[in-house]
Amino acid sequence: MEKRKLGRQGLEVSALGLGCMGMSAFYGHPNDEESTRVLHRTLELGVNFWDTAEIYGPFTNEELIGRALKGKSRQDVIIATKFAWRIGPNGERLALDSSPAHIKDSIEGSLTRLGTDYIDLYYQHRLDPNTPIEETIGALAQLIGEGKVRYIGLSEVGPGTIRRAHAVHPISAVQSEYSIWERGIEDKVLPALRELGIGFVAYSPMGRGFLTGKIDSPDVLDNSDWRRLNPRFLSENMENNLRLVEIIKKIASANQATPAQLALAWLLKQGKDVVAIPGTKHVSYLEENTRAAYISLSESVWFDLDKALSSFRVAGARYPEDAMATIDGTE
C-alpha cells in the first residue's frame, strides 16, 4: 500500500490506517478474538498504522493492541495513542488534564499496556483549557528527548492552537473528524497545516459507519452503541442524512465499488498529506476498506459526486453538546 508522510520530521505511514476504538468501546460489545485477527490481517495487507487511546475502554484497547503485538516485529507497526483525561477508579472521565505531571503518568501507563518502550505518535486527545498548550508541548518534547515518544500529534484543535504548539516543537500530525459528511476542517485547519508542513489524520472517515450504507435506522444499532445518542443518527435527522447515502450508493454502484470504498477513496483524493483511519471489528470489512486505496476513478466521477454533494446539507451536529464543548475552535 502507498505510504504517506505525516509532517516533516520523518513519520511515514500507510495511506489507510486502522482506527481501533470500536474494538473495545462505544460500538457494541467487544470481540477480542476477532479484533486480534483484524489487527494481524492489517499487516498482511500493508496497513501498518494503528490508532488507539488510553480512554478507549478505558485502557482495554491499548491492552488489546499490546497482546496483538506479541510475537510481531515492533518496527512493523506505527502505533498512535492519546492522552487527555484524568480517569476515575470506575473508568469515568473526571476532567481534561494535559499538565506535564499528568502526561508523565499517562505515558507510563500507555507504554505498559502496549508492551513497548516507545510510542510512534503521541497525541493530545483534546485541548485542556487549564494548561497552556506551550506547557503541554514542552512536556511532550521532553518525552521525545527521553526516547519514549517519536512524534507529536494534536486532535480536534483550531489553527491558533496549532500555530502556538508548532512554535514550541514541530507537530507531525493533527487528527480530526473528516469525511464526505463532515468537512469542517477544510476552510481553516487544512490550510494552516499545509502552510506549516503538518500532516492530517482523518478519523471516522466513513461517518461512524453511516456512509457504508449498512445503517438505515437507529434500531439496527446495539443498545450499548453510543451512536444512538449522536445527533446525526437520531431518527428525525437520519431520514435526511440517508439521502446522502443514496447519492454515494448510486455513484459507487456505477463504478464497481462499495459505498465504503467510495467514501475512503474520496478522502484519500483530498491530498497526499491526508491519511484515513477507518475502524472495523471484522476481517471482511477490513479487506473491503483496504481495496479503497487501489481504486482509480475518472475525474468525471469525482465531479459528479462533488456536484451532488454541493446541494446536500447534513442534519445534526457531529457530537452531542457535551462532547462538542471539548473541541477547540481557536483561530
Residue, then its C-alpha position, 0 to 999 in steps of 0.5 A: m500500500e502507498k505510504r504517506k508522510l505525516g509532517r516533516q520530521g520523518l513519520e511515514v505511514s500507510a495511506l489507510g490506517l486502522g482506527c481501533m476504538g470500536m474494538s473495545a468501546f462505544y460500538g457494541h460489545p467487544n470481540d477480542e478474538e476477532s479484533t486480534r485477527v483484524l489487527h494481524r490481517t492489517l499487516e498482511l495487507g500493508v496497513n501498518f498504522w494503528d490508532t488507539a487511546e488510553i480512554y478507549g475502554p478505558f485502557t482495554n484497547e491499548e491492552l488489546i493492541g499490546r497482546a496483538l503485538k506479541g510475537k510481531s516485529r515492533q518496527d512493523v507497526i506505527i502505533a498512535t495513542k492519546f492522552a487527555w483525561r484524568i480517569g476515575p477508579n470506575g473508568e469515568r472521565l473526571a476532567l481534561d488534564s494535559s499538565p506535564a505531571h499528568i502526561k508523565d503518568s499517562i505515558e507510563g501507563s500507555l507504554t505498559r499496556l502496549g508492551t513497548d518502550y516507545i510510542d510512534l505518535y503521541y497525541q493530545h486527545r483534546l485541548d485542556p483549557n487549564t494548561p497552556i498548550e506551550e506547557t503541554i508541548g514542552a512536556l511532550a518534547q521532553l518525552i521525545g528527548e527521553g526516547k519514549v515518544r517519536y512524534i507529536g500529534l494534536s486532535e480536534v484543535g483550531p489553527g491558533t492552537i496549532r500555530r502556538a504548539h508548532a512554535v514550541h516543537p514541530i507537530s507531525a500530525v493533527q487528527s480530526e473528524y473528516s469525511i464526505w459528511e463532515r468537512g469542517i476542517e477544510d476552510k481553516v485547519l487544512p490550510a494552516l497545516r499545509e502552510l506549516g508542513i503538518g500532516f492530517v489524520a482523518y478519523s471516522p472517515m466513513g461517518r461512524g459507519f453511516l456512509t457504508g450504507k449498512i445503517d438505515s435506522p437507529d434500531v439496527l444499532d446495539n443498545s450499548d452503541w453510543r451512536r444512538l445518542n449522536p445527533r446525526f443518527l437520531s431518527e428525525n435527522m437520519e431520514n435526511n442524512l440517508r439521502l446522502v447515502e443514496i447519492i454515494k450508493k448510486i455513484a459507487s454502484a456505477n463504478q464497481a465499488t462499495p459505498a465504503q470504498l467510495a467514501l475512503a477513496w474520496l478522502l484519500k483524493q483530498g491530498k497526499d498529506v491526508v491519511a484515513i483511519p477507518g475502524t472495523k471489528h471484522v476481517s471482511y470489512l477490513e479487506e473491503n476498506t483496504r481495496a479503497a486505496y487501489i481504486s482509480l476513478s475518472e475525474s468525471v466521477w469525482f465531479d459528479l459526486d462533488k456536484a451532488l454533494s454541493s446541494f446536500r446539507v447534513a442534519g445534526a451536529r457531529y457530537p452531542e453538546d457535551a462532547m462538542a464543548t471539548i473541541d477547540g475552535t481557536e483561530 
